[in-house]
Amino acid sequence: MIECVKRALRVKKTLLLHAGTHKTASTYIQSRLQVNKNLLLRSGVRLLDIKRKVGSEKILPAIIRTRDTESLKSLLEAKSEQCQTLLYSAEQCTQPLLRKKRLRWFLDALEGMGFELKVSFFLRDQPDYINSMYIQKVKKFYHSIGISEYIEQCMYQQPDWFDYNYMFSRLITSPRVDVRFLPYGRQFGDPFERLMALPGWLPRSPGEWLPDVGGRANDQPGLKGVYLALRVSAELERLGVDFGKLKRRSRYIRRYLTALGWPSDRYFGLERQQVEKIREFYDSSNNLFVEKVWKDCSSWRSIFRDQRDQPLNVLDESMLSAVDKRELESLVGVVVEDLRVSSPDAFR
């Protein structure tokens, strides 16, 4: 008990961690953080290098996953001598923080260096989230399954990705971490500014935030992009390709997005009955989550009541003209050959 008190008294520094979740404007938030790093410093917060990696993995998620104390010290201690509050953003931190042993190690290591942890997550309504994750995995050739099968996988095999009450129960109940959850959607306002406005995050006001520099391509591949990616994945499976050895997966579909105008035709693959099925499946768990973290709200659905319905754009070959289909089928071979050149080991 005495040692716990001593350890608590040593905590003088703060790590602010924007940890996700995936597909909640993290790239935009990180871009805006970079643009405003001098204003953050003026507010008493030093932004850590968001782009720094260990191999292909962002540095802090890699450190938490491997429980590398020396690398954590290297990342934090020199910076904290200049500034008492540090900020890091990586949506890849979500999953490592959900693992009991990794979370305990991370908190112990931080406290040993005199840090307290404040962590935040943005959360999407599950139908929206499942649709976005489906697109993300399809365009990187992780599978060629239809969205109905993917929905079943999400609901019954992946509670650690989509069931928020299950996912975050350990973080919510831990007295050692200050955790905040923010609902995600256009109706709630700018995610960067909402993150910066969290109570107790910034030691002092920075003034007015600078706008994002923009220039990032919309990575929503649209109906045609999803169609092409599914066709490519099916062909890769037919060829017996080792998917784990494919490199730089996301660039191939993106190459055609802007030039051919695909992002303007946004893909939402859930039919109305599927949206309701997903909402009913998570309803009880979501409401338990709300009771724990958003006590002034009556239910999950009351929070997302202003969620704008996505235009249904379900993948259906009948929606594509004969010209579109010929164009897309001709691109399948082009993309497969691009992959073969860049990742020859995957084709052996």
Protein Blocks (a to p, Z undefined) as FASTA:
>chain_A
ZZmmmmmmmpmbdcdddebdehihklmmmmmmmmmmmmmmmnopacddfkbcehjbcfkl
mmmmnopaklmmmmmmmmmmmombdcdddfklmmmmmpmklmmmmmmmmmmnopacdddd
ddddfklmmmmmmmmmmmnopaccdfklmmmmmmmmmmmlmmmklmmmmmmmpmkbccdd
ddedfknopfklmmmmpghkambdebjadddeehiacfbebjmlmmmmmmmmmmmmmnop
afklpghkllmmmmmmmmnommmmccdfbdfklmmmmmmmmmmmmmmmmmmmmmmbfbfk
lmmmmpccddddddcfklpcfklmmmmmmmmmmmmmmmmmmmmmlmZZ
